[in-house]
Amino acid sequence: MIENYRFGRITIDGRDYTGDVIVYPDRVDDEWWREEGHSLCMADLEDILDIGPDVLVIGTGANGLMAVPEDVRRELRARGIEPRPAPTAEACDLYNELAGESTVIAALHLTC
């Protein structure tokens, strides 16, 4: 469960993180970084694709500045994964709402 988010900091299951994270059903990867920084590409999601969640919640930053290009959205849908991009605060709420209902993973950019 994501308990708190503010610019550059997130609390998940009682632990604080200060870098971008991927929240899996059973763990948190706190070393996530994107090849293009503020634009998501499929290579950034390799470990997520191996799991094949039903939903991928994408936190696009505090101000929503991380782009999720349409080709990435199309490719995710082609693989049976519904992309749900939103500014990170909204993405945290969405993840908490969906967790447990289906296989959901959150990839969260904490700044910008």
PATI-755580 format. One record per residue (C-alpha): residue number from 1; residue in one letter; chain; x negated, y negated, z negated. Coordinates in pm, 1 decimal, padded with zeros to 6 digits. Each point is the difference from the previous one (the first is absolute). Example, Ala and Ser with C-alpha at 12.3 -4.5 7.8 and 13.67 -1.06 7.14 Angstrom:
PATI-755580
{1, A, A, {-01230.0, 00450.0, -00780.0}};
{2, S, A, {-00137.0, -00344.0, 00066.0}};
END
This chain:
PATI-755580
{1, M, A, {00000.0, 00000.0, 00000.0}};
{2, I, A, {-00121.8, -00347.9, 00085.0}};
{3, E, A, {00044.5, -00202.4, -00315.9}};
{4, N, A, {-00136.6, -00338.2, 00099.9}};
{5, Y, A, {-00140.6, -00183.6, 00299.8}};
{6, R, A, {-00147.6, -00343.5, 00030.9}};
{7, F, A, {-00247.7, -00143.8, 00249.0}};
{8, G, A, {-00311.1, 00219.8, -00005.9}};
{9, R, A, {00115.3, 00231.7, -00282.3}};
{10, I, A, {00240.0, 00291.4, -00033.6}};
{11, T, A, {00091.5, 00232.5, -00286.6}};
{12, I, A, {00094.4, 00355.7, 00091.8}};
{13, D, A, {00082.9, 00259.4, -00265.0}};
{14, G, A, {-00168.4, -00213.7, -00266.4}};
{15, R, A, {-00324.4, -00055.5, 00191.5}};
{16, D, A, {-00109.1, -00332.1, 00150.4}};
{17, Y, A, {-00150.0, -00027.0, 00349.6}};
{18, T, A, {-00155.7, -00306.8, 00160.8}};
{19, G, A, {-00054.5, 00129.3, 00352.8}};
{20, D, A, {00234.3, 00119.4, 00271.3}};
{21, V, A, {00153.3, 00337.8, -00075.3}};
{22, I, A, {00185.1, 00291.9, 00149.4}};
{23, V, A, {00254.9, 00146.5, -00238.8}};
{24, Y, A, {00054.3, 00370.3, 00067.2}};
{25, P, A, {00258.9, 00208.8, -00183.6}};
{26, D, A, {-00274.2, 00153.9, -00215.9}};
{27, R, A, {-00284.1, -00254.4, -00006.2}};
{28, V, A, {-00123.0, -00349.9, 00083.9}};
{29, D, A, {-00281.8, -00068.6, 00246.8}};
{30, D, A, {-00157.7, -00326.0, -00114.0}};
{31, E, A, {-00262.5, -00013.2, 00274.6}};
{32, W, A, {00225.7, -00071.9, 00297.9}};
{33, W, A, {-00132.4, -00246.3, 00253.9}};
{34, R, A, {00104.9, -00072.5, 00353.5}};
{35, E, A, {-00221.6, -00005.0, 00306.3}};
{36, E, A, {00143.4, -00331.6, 00115.9}};
{37, G, A, {00060.4, -00161.0, -00340.1}};
{38, H, A, {00330.8, -00176.7, 00050.3}};
{39, S, A, {00144.6, 00218.6, 00271.5}};
{40, L, A, {00100.0, 00359.5, -00060.8}};
{41, C, A, {-00110.2, 00265.2, 00248.4}};
{42, M, A, {00062.9, 00374.4, 00016.1}};
{43, A, A, {-00357.6, 00079.6, -00104.9}};
{44, D, A, {00075.8, -00168.7, -00334.7}};
{45, L, A, {00267.2, 00260.2, -00066.0}};
{46, E, A, {-00178.5, 00330.0, 00071.5}};
{47, D, A, {00037.8, 00147.7, -00349.6}};
{48, I, A, {00364.8, -00105.2, -00009.4}};
{49, L, A, {00066.5, 00165.5, 00335.5}};
{50, D, A, {-00137.0, 00329.6, -00132.7}};
{51, I, A, {00275.2, 00000.3, -00264.4}};
{52, G, A, {00274.5, -00113.2, 00236.9}};
{53, P, A, {00231.8, -00191.5, -00232.4}};
{54, D, A, {00358.3, -00079.7, 00093.0}};
{55, V, A, {-00058.9, -00369.1, -00078.6}};
{56, L, A, {-00310.6, -00216.8, -00003.9}};
{57, V, A, {00052.0, -00317.4, -00200.3}};
{58, I, A, {-00253.9, -00257.8, 00115.9}};
{59, G, A, {-00079.6, -00294.5, -00225.2}};
{60, T, A, {-00110.7, -00276.9, 00234.5}};
{61, G, A, {-00147.8, -00224.0, -00268.8}};
{62, A, A, {00133.9, -00258.4, -00240.2}};
{63, N, A, {00085.8, -00229.8, 00290.0}};
{64, G, A, {00060.1, 00274.5, 00256.2}};
{65, L, A, {-00308.2, -00085.6, 00205.7}};
{66, M, A, {-00115.7, 00355.2, 00082.4}};
{67, A, A, {00139.6, 00084.5, 00342.8}};
{68, V, A, {00164.8, 00333.2, 00077.2}};
{69, P, A, {-00009.8, 00005.4, 00380.6}};
{70, E, A, {00293.1, 00146.0, 00189.6}};
{71, D, A, {-00218.3, 00274.7, 00152.1}};
{72, V, A, {-00083.1, 00122.6, -00352.6}};
{73, R, A, {00368.5, -00002.1, -00093.7}};
{74, R, A, {00088.2, 00194.7, 00316.1}};
{75, E, A, {-00272.6, 00258.4, -00061.4}};
{76, L, A, {00111.7, 00052.9, -00359.6}};
{77, R, A, {00360.3, 00050.4, 00111.4}};
{78, A, A, {-00116.4, 00243.4, 00270.8}};
{79, R, A, {-00160.0, 00203.5, -00280.9}};
{80, G, A, {00322.2, -00000.9, -00199.5}};
{81, I, A, {-00114.5, -00265.4, -00249.1}};
{82, E, A, {00219.9, -00303.3, -00058.2}};
{83, P, A, {-00217.1, -00312.7, -00046.4}};
{84, R, A, {00139.3, -00250.8, -00249.3}};
{85, P, A, {-00225.3, -00308.9, 00001.3}};
{86, A, A, {00072.0, -00282.7, -00243.4}};
{87, P, A, {-00188.2, -00255.6, -00206.6}};
{88, T, A, {-00168.7, 00194.5, -00278.9}};
{89, A, A, {00231.7, -00102.6, -00285.1}};
{90, E, A, {00300.1, 00120.3, 00202.1}};
{91, A, A, {-00190.1, 00311.4, 00109.6}};
{92, C, A, {-00067.0, 00090.6, -00364.6}};
{93, D, A, {00370.7, -00024.0, -00080.1}};
{94, L, A, {00086.4, 00205.7, 00307.5}};
{95, Y, A, {-00253.5, 00269.3, -00089.8}};
{96, N, A, {00143.4, 00028.7, -00351.5}};
{97, E, A, {00351.0, 00022.4, 00143.6}};
{98, L, A, {-00088.3, 00272.7, 00251.5}};
{99, A, A, {-00248.1, 00206.2, -00203.7}};
{100, G, A, {00152.4, 00333.0, -00088.2}};
{101, E, A, {00273.4, -00022.5, 00263.6}};
{102, S, A, {-00228.9, 00103.4, 00285.0}};
{103, T, A, {-00369.2, 00035.1, 00069.7}};
{104, V, A, {-00112.7, -00360.9, -00015.3}};
{105, I, A, {-00349.4, -00147.7, 00002.5}};
{106, A, A, {-00088.1, -00365.9, -00048.7}};
{107, A, A, {-00297.7, -00171.6, 00161.2}};
{108, L, A, {-00034.6, -00334.0, -00177.9}};
{109, H, A, {-00210.3, -00303.9, 00086.6}};
{110, L, A, {-00028.1, -00199.7, -00322.7}};
{111, T, A, {-00116.2, -00342.7, 00117.7}};
{112, C, A, {00086.5, -00237.5, 00287.9}};
END
